[in-house]
Amino acid sequence: MPKPGGSRRAELLSLAARLFAERGFVSTTVRDIADAAGILSGSLYHHFDSKESMADEILTGFLDELFGTYAEIVAAGHGPRETLEAVVTASFDSIHRRPAEVAIYQNEAKHLMQLPRFAYLVDRNAEFRKLWNGILTDGVGAGVFRQDLDVELVYRFIRDTVWVAVRWYNPDGALTSDAVAKQYLGILLDGIGTKSG
């Protein structure tokens, strides 16, 4: 059942997400959000009891969608290389479609995890690590990734190099998220050097 004022709530959440991403969660006040929406702070409290509630709803919606996509990819049962390619492509697509939410997660998760209502972020981080490590381990076992791969190191490298793209990727730029994902995967899986000889 939709919440009362559903579309207004969605507008306010979108506005809050943009402000949290641009200014930071701590630096953004309820008044800032209300001012940007052209309403009084008290009116914002008709929809949300705090900015923490807003951040919680923003992150929960984003992460549920992202992990739902990951689950569909894994359930498709493709090989490790194809699964890795699909997960990377989905991640860049998420940066394209939900840049504010990705920026909030990247910039604020460490701080928010210290608050009890955001304890689920610790679980999501563990789930994320398990997913990527599983794909990489399966790939090593199947012989499609190098046998000498340090899975934990490669996981950290992929995690950090994919998601930091939210700081430079331009959704209105010349490269689509799919094109960026293809370039990234080419570098990751095939390197940047030419084969000599």
C-alpha positions as CSV (number, residue, x, y, z in Angstrom):
1,M,0.0,0.0,0.0
2,P,1.5,3.4,-1.0
3,K,2.3,5.9,1.7
4,P,0.2,9.1,1.9
5,G,1.6,11.8,-0.4
6,G,3.8,9.2,-2.1
7,S,4.9,11.3,-5.1
8,R,5.6,14.3,-2.8
9,R,7.6,11.9,-0.6
10,A,9.6,10.7,-3.6
11,E,10.3,14.3,-4.7
12,L,11.5,15.2,-1.2
13,L,13.7,12.1,-1.0
14,S,15.2,12.9,-4.5
15,L,15.9,16.5,-3.3
16,A,17.4,15.2,0.0
17,A,19.5,12.7,-1.9
18,R,21.0,15.4,-4.1
19,L,21.7,17.7,-1.1
20,F,23.3,14.8,0.9
21,A,25.4,13.9,-2.1
22,E,26.5,17.5,-2.7
23,R,26.9,18.8,0.8
24,G,27.3,15.7,2.9
25,F,24.8,14.2,5.3
26,V,26.1,15.9,8.5
27,S,26.3,19.3,6.8
28,T,22.8,19.2,5.4
29,T,20.0,20.3,7.7
30,V,16.3,19.6,7.6
31,R,15.9,23.3,7.0
32,D,18.2,23.1,4.0
33,I,16.0,20.4,2.5
34,A,12.8,22.3,3.3
35,D,14.2,25.5,1.8
36,A,15.2,23.7,-1.4
37,A,11.7,22.2,-1.6
38,G,10.1,25.6,-1.0
39,I,8.3,24.5,2.2
40,L,8.6,25.2,5.9
41,S,10.7,22.8,8.0
42,G,7.6,21.9,9.9
43,S,5.9,20.7,6.7
44,L,8.8,18.4,6.0
45,Y,8.1,16.7,9.3
46,H,4.6,15.7,8.0
47,H,6.5,13.3,5.7
48,F,9.6,12.3,7.7
49,D,10.5,12.4,11.3
50,S,14.2,13.3,10.7
51,K,16.9,13.5,8.1
52,E,18.1,10.1,9.3
53,S,14.8,8.7,8.2
54,M,15.2,10.3,4.8
55,A,18.8,8.9,4.5
56,D,17.6,5.5,5.6
57,E,14.8,5.4,3.0
58,I,17.1,6.6,0.3
59,L,19.8,4.0,1.0
60,T,17.4,1.1,1.7
61,G,15.7,1.7,-1.7
62,F,18.9,2.0,-3.5
63,L,20.6,-1.0,-1.9
64,D,17.5,-3.2,-2.3
65,E,17.3,-2.4,-6.0
66,L,21.1,-3.0,-6.5
67,F,21.2,-6.3,-4.6
68,G,18.0,-7.4,-6.4
69,T,19.8,-6.9,-9.7
70,Y,22.9,-8.7,-8.5
71,A,20.7,-11.6,-7.3
72,E,19.0,-11.9,-10.7
73,I,22.4,-11.9,-12.4
74,V,23.8,-14.7,-10.2
75,A,20.5,-16.7,-10.6
76,A,20.9,-16.6,-14.4
77,G,23.7,-19.2,-13.9
78,H,26.2,-17.9,-16.4
79,G,29.9,-18.7,-16.0
80,P,32.1,-16.6,-13.7
81,R,33.5,-14.3,-16.5
82,E,30.0,-13.5,-17.8
83,T,28.7,-13.0,-14.3
84,L,31.5,-10.7,-13.4
85,E,30.9,-8.7,-16.6
86,A,27.2,-8.4,-15.9
87,V,27.7,-7.3,-12.2
88,V,30.3,-4.7,-13.3
89,T,27.9,-3.4,-16.0
90,A,25.0,-3.3,-13.5
91,S,27.2,-1.4,-11.1
92,F,28.1,1.3,-13.7
93,D,24.4,1.4,-14.7
94,S,23.5,2.1,-11.0
95,I,26.1,5.0,-11.0
96,H,24.4,6.3,-14.1
97,R,20.8,6.1,-12.8
98,R,21.3,6.7,-9.1
99,P,24.4,9.0,-8.8
100,A,23.2,10.8,-5.6
101,E,22.5,7.5,-3.8
102,V,25.8,6.0,-4.9
103,A,27.6,9.2,-3.7
104,I,25.8,9.1,-0.3
105,Y,26.8,5.4,0.1
106,Q,30.4,6.1,-0.9
107,N,30.8,9.2,1.2
108,E,28.6,8.5,4.2
109,A,28.3,4.8,4.9
110,K,31.3,4.7,7.3
111,H,29.7,7.4,9.4
112,L,26.2,6.1,9.2
113,M,27.2,2.6,10.1
114,Q,27.9,3.9,13.6
115,L,24.2,4.7,14.1
116,P,22.0,1.8,15.2
117,R,19.3,2.3,12.5
118,F,22.0,1.9,9.8
119,A,23.4,-1.4,11.1
120,Y,22.1,-3.1,7.9
121,L,24.9,-1.3,6.0
122,V,27.5,-3.6,7.7
123,D,25.4,-6.6,6.5
124,R,25.2,-5.2,3.0
125,N,29.0,-4.7,2.9
126,A,29.5,-8.3,4.0
127,E,27.0,-9.5,1.3
128,F,28.8,-7.4,-1.3
129,R,32.2,-8.9,-0.4
130,K,30.8,-12.4,-0.4
131,L,29.2,-11.9,-3.9
132,W,32.4,-10.6,-5.5
133,N,34.7,-13.0,-3.8
134,G,32.4,-15.9,-4.8
135,I,32.5,-14.8,-8.5
136,L,36.3,-14.5,-8.4
137,T,36.9,-17.7,-6.6
138,D,34.6,-19.6,-9.0
139,G,36.5,-18.0,-11.9
140,V,39.8,-19.2,-10.5
141,G,38.4,-22.7,-9.9
142,A,37.0,-22.8,-13.5
143,G,40.3,-21.7,-15.0
144,V,38.9,-18.5,-16.5
145,F,40.8,-16.2,-14.1
146,R,44.5,-16.6,-13.2
147,Q,45.4,-19.3,-10.7
148,D,47.7,-16.9,-8.8
149,L,44.9,-14.3,-8.2
150,D,44.8,-12.9,-4.7
151,V,41.0,-12.9,-4.6
152,E,40.7,-10.5,-1.7
153,L,43.1,-8.0,-3.3
154,V,41.2,-8.2,-6.6
155,Y,37.9,-7.7,-4.9
156,R,39.1,-4.6,-3.1
157,F,40.6,-3.3,-6.4
158,I,37.3,-3.8,-8.3
159,R,35.2,-2.4,-5.5
160,D,37.2,0.7,-5.2
161,T,37.8,1.4,-8.9
162,V,34.2,0.8,-9.9
163,W,32.4,2.8,-7.3
164,V,34.8,5.8,-7.2
165,A,33.6,6.4,-10.8
166,V,30.6,8.3,-9.2
167,R,33.0,11.2,-8.6
168,W,33.9,11.6,-12.3
169,Y,31.2,9.9,-14.4
170,N,28.9,12.4,-16.2
171,P,25.5,10.9,-17.0
172,D,25.1,13.5,-19.7
173,G,28.7,13.0,-21.1
174,A,29.8,11.4,-24.3
175,L,30.3,7.9,-22.8
176,T,27.3,5.9,-21.7
177,S,27.5,3.8,-18.6
178,D,27.6,0.7,-20.8
179,A,30.6,2.1,-22.8
180,V,32.4,2.9,-19.5
181,A,31.7,-0.6,-18.3
182,K,33.1,-2.1,-21.5
183,Q,36.3,-0.1,-21.3
184,Y,36.7,-0.9,-17.6
185,L,36.2,-4.7,-18.3
186,G,38.6,-4.5,-21.2
187,I,41.3,-3.0,-18.8
188,L,40.4,-5.4,-16.0
189,L,40.2,-8.6,-18.0
190,D,42.6,-8.0,-20.9
191,G,45.0,-5.2,-19.7
192,I,46.1,-2.1,-21.6
193,G,49.2,-3.5,-23.3
194,T,49.3,-4.8,-26.8
195,K,50.4,-8.4,-27.4
196,S,53.9,-8.3,-28.8
197,G,55.2,-10.3,-31.6
